[in-house]
Amino acid sequence: AAAVRKACEGVDTVFHTAVANWEANMPRNIYEEVNVTGTQIIIDTCLQLGIPRLVYASTIDVVADGKTAFTLADESVPYPAGVRKMNAYAYTKMIGELAILKANGPKLSTCSLRLAGMYGPGDKCHLPNVIKNAKSGLNIRVGNGKAQFSHLFSGNGAHSLIAAAEHLRPDSPVAGQIYFVTDYDTGNFFDFMNLFLEKLGVPKPKISIPYGLAYPLAWLVERFSSTSNFNRFSLYCTCKDQTFVHDKATRDFGYQPIFTLEEAINITMEWLK
């Protein structure tokens, strides 16, 4: 709390992007401490210091339940039931988002941006894992290749946070609201990642496992290894449609991607190299 207070002194807007992201070997208590307790500390600090604006970087995973496919879904989709047992990251981000929305009021205007699957310079999650697997002996893909996924270049994600903050005040339509943020460039997760593997000269997956076979295998892996990236939630995210629209963000604070897909890939490739 003391570190947060020191960081927030003298500012008029807080962008809450700190997160305990999903990692196979992350202890569950870390998700709780960062994504739930940490979020409440930030809310309390904003109120104590009289900071008028708080923008929360949420995730599309807050609506993921491990079974439902989303095809160009909007903010009307409900929070899921049962996600707590399957994925501590998604569950604690959902609890954090609820706290942010509850905090909205005359003294503190808040909003939550549900960012799609992000990539770009500094990526520690998506691309590094794909490249690591591609270079290993377990270079496989799962599903039938038809599932679509919403991606988001980090530069467009940052732009959305700033645009939301610029429109965030007590009497604005942004206050107390949730928004999906995407690039609108959807595609199969593995096909999209293959674009980077090709440019890096890394072998693309040649073996494919059907979702119906991979799911029980992942269940078995989870029983014996809690640190494996091969798990039911990751299969769900890559084998079921996970696409969303940002129409509401466009309407309320004018969000549109400012980087094209080609620009985003080129910038990311420069970083990867």
N, C-alpha and C positions, 0 to 999 in steps of 0.2 A: 504493500500500500504506500509506503514512504517513497519508493522508487517511482511509482505511478504519479504520485502527487508532484514530485520534483519535475517529471517530464511534462506535466500538464500545466504548470504554472505559467501564466502570461499568454496563454493561447485562447483563441475563440472557437476552435473546431478541433474535435478529436476524431481521428480515424482509427477505429479499433480493428487492426489487422493481425494482431498477435494471436497465435493458435498453437495448440498441440495437435498437429496434423496426424493423419493415420499412418502408423508404422507398425509393422508386424510384432515387434518386441516391446512396444510401449506399455508400461504398467498402467492399468486402468485409473489409478488414483491421479496420475498426471493429467489425464483428460479432464477429470473433475476439477482439479486445482486451477488449471489454466482456463479452460473453456467455460466453466461455470463460476467458480469463486473469483477468478481473475476478471471476468466480465462484470461481476457485481462490484468489485473494487473500482473499476473504471467508471461505472455509473455513479457510485457514491462520490468519487473524486470530482466528477463533473458538477454534481449538485453542490458539493462543499465549496468549490472554487467559482461557482456561478458561470460555468462554461455553457453557452447556449446551444451548441450543436454537437451531436454524437452520431457518427456514421459507422455502422457495423458491417464488416466483411463476413457475410455468411456463406453458405454453400448450397448447391442444389441437393446435396445429400440429406438435408434436413427433412425432405419428403420421401426419402428412399426407405422402403420397408423390406427389401430383399426379395420381393416377388412381383411387384407391380411395374409394368412397362409404362413409360411416359412418352407420348408422341406429340410434340409441339404443345406441351402443357403450359398453362398460365398459373397465376397466383391463386386461383380458386381451388387448386388441389389441396386436400387436408393434410395435416400432420399424420404420420403413420402410428400404428400401434405395434408393439413388439420389437421395435428396432433396438431397444436397449440391450437385449440379449445378444443381438447379432453384431452390432458395431458401436463401440463406445464413442468413437469420434463423431459419428452422425448424431447420436443421441445427445451428447453434451453440447454440440453446436446448436441443436434445436432448443435445448433448455436456455442456452445463452441468448438466442434470438428472442425467445419469449420474454426474457428479462429486459432486453433492450426495448421491445415494443411496450411493455408495461411501464417503463420509465418515462415514456413520452408524456409531456405536459407543458404547462405555461412557462416553467423555468428551464426546461431542457427538451429540445426538439430532437427526436431520434428517428432513424429509419434503418432498415436492414436490406442489404443487397446480397442476393443469393447468386454467387458467382459460379459459372459453369466450370467444367474441368479445365484447369488452367495450365498453360505451358508458356515458355519464354525464358529469357535470361534469368538465372538463379533458381530454376526449377529443381527441386530436390525430391520430387515425387514421381511424376508420370514418366518423363523421358529417361531419367537415369535408370529407373527400374526396367524399362523396355530395353534399353541398350545393354544393361547388365545381363538380362535374360538372353538377349540375342547372341551375346558373346559366350554364353555358357552352353552346357550340353543339354539344357532344358529349353531350347528355342522352339516353343510351340505357341499356337494360338487356339482359342476356344470359341465355340459357337459356329454358326453356319455362315457368318460374314454378312448377314443382313441387318443386324442390330445397328441402330443409328445413335450417335453420341454428340452432345453439344460441347464444343470446345470454346475456350476464351483465351485470347492472347493477353499476357499480363499487362501490356500497355493499354489495351482497351479496358481491362478491369480497373486500372488506376484512373483512367479517364472517367469511368462511370462513377467512381467514388467522389471525385472532385465535382462533377456535374450535379450529383445529388446534394452535396454540401452547399453548393451555390444557390440551390432552390429551397433549402431546408430552413424553415422558420415556423413559428406556432400556427400561423394562419394559412400555410401552404398545403397543397394536397399531398406533399411528400411526408409530412410529419406523421409518425406512427405507422408507416406503411412498409410493406415488403415488396421486393422487386427481383425478378430473375434477370440476370445479365449474361448475354451470350454474344458470340460473333455472328450467329446465323449461318455459319459454315458447318453444317452437320455432315457426318459420314461415319463409317464403321471405325471403331476405336483403333483396331489393328491396321486397317488400311491407311488411316491418317498417320499413325506412328511410322509406318513403312516409308513414308515420304522422307523422314529424317534418316532412317537406316540406309536407304539407297544413297543419299547424299554423303553419308559417312563411310560408305563402302562396307557396312556391316551386314552379314547375311540375314535375310528376312526369314521368318518362320516358315518351315516347309511341312510341318506336321500340324494337323488340326484335330482337336478333340470335340465331339458334339457336346452341347450343354447338358443333355440328359445323362451322359456318362461322366462328365467332369464334375457335376454337382455332388454326387455321392462320394466321388474320390476326394473332393475338397473337404467334405464332412469328415472323412477318415483322417485326412491330414491334420485337420484341426484337433482331433482327439489326441494325436501324438505329438504335434508341434504347434505351439501357439505363436511361433515366430516366423511362420511361412507366409509368403505373399500369395500362395495358392490357397485361397479360402473362398467361402461361399459368397461373401459380400463383394469381393473383387470380381468374381464370375458374374454375379448379378449386374454389376455396373457396366460390364463389357459385353454381355450377351443378351441383355434386354434393352429395348429402346429407352434412351435417357435424353430426350430432346425437349427444349423449352423455348418460349418466345419472350422477347423483351419489349413487347408492345406497350406495356404499362409504363416502363421506364422512359420510353420515347415520348409518350403522351405527357407524363408528369414533369420530367426534367430534361427532355430533349436528347436522351442518350442515343447515339449511333456509334458504331465502331469507327475509330479514326485511322486504324491501320488495316490495310487490306490483307487477305490471306497470304499473298505473295510477299508483302513487306514483312509480315510477322514471321514467316518461315525463314526469310533471309536474315533477319535480325537474330533469330534463335540459332540459326546455323553458325553465324559468326561467333556467338558465345560458346556453342558446343565445340567448335574447332579450337 
